[in-house]
Amino acid sequence: MASKKINITIRPDVLDRIDKFCEDNNITRSGLFQLAVTQYINAMEIKPDINKALALMGSLADQVGNGVINPEEYRAKLGELEAVQRKLEKA
């Protein structure tokens, strides 16, 4: 895919940090922005799944610890958690 030129506005202190990072790591500004934006978007896209996994783990821990979950419910919730885990592994 062909690259497209854009214009952005950045505070001078942030630009100084960007330039220093790029120089120290032998990367262009464009390369840094593409990498950073891609990683940020990827993280935001999987955030709901991570939150779901954490909620399921917390719920299972509470219910098992309090002895209020039957084996059938436990297997169902564990299956949900495993499905979320597989989805996250693909991300």
QUIVENKA-V570295 format. One record per helix or strand. SS is the DSSP state (A for helix, B for strand). FROM is the first residue (numbers start at 1). LEN is the number of residues. If there is no record, write none. Layout:
SS:FROM:LEN ; SS:FROM:LEN
//
This chain:
A:12:14 ; A:29:38 ; A:71:20
//
